[in-house]
């Protein structure tokens, strides 16, 4: 089970009305995306994180670990937003000479970066609130209530299922390679990684074929959910 699923099924809000949780998170997400106000964004960040840590009692270390994944992409986006090139040095608060132009940042880019930072964290907090307090089975109920087309729900369920199959196969192949000292040095590690990728594709296709046979045996009628 993924860490997100473990948290979603083992928190104090796990049995709370899923429609309320999803509605609250989605409404705050819409506000975070559309409302350009730092006080509002800060309120959303504090509210969502308080609900997760104080009310739902989610482990702080696990939550910070989950946040660290998208933080890298956010910081890279901020760097690309803050720094830019121009022929005019007067456009910058601080700059350096770079290939006949000037590379630096201005007041406008700093303001834009701060707004982007708060907006990203507010949106991220809303998304994590929905995913970390609402189990996958509850999400399906919400999607059905929202009249999401059943084809889309089927794709979501299949994707969700194959994430676990993918991780399971990776773990099995990696452990087998580790037992044969497949990662004892860099050269061997590269070779083992290539074998893992090629073997993984074959194993995934085999698992898909087995799943198709199992579904046919159980008279699968095109719907996974009731």
Secondary structure, DSSP 4 states (H G I P E B T S, - for coil): --HHHHHHHSSTTTTS-HHHHHHHHHHHHHHHHH---HHHHHHHHHHHHHIIIIIS---HHHHHHHHHHHHHHHHHHHHHHH-EEES-GGG-SEEEEETTEEEEE-HHHHHHHHHHHHHHHHHHHHHHHHHHHS-HHHHHHHHHHTT--HHHHHHHHHHHHHHHHHHHHHHHHHHHHHHTTTTSSHHHHHHHHHHHHHHHHHHHHHHHHHHHHHHHHTT--S-S--
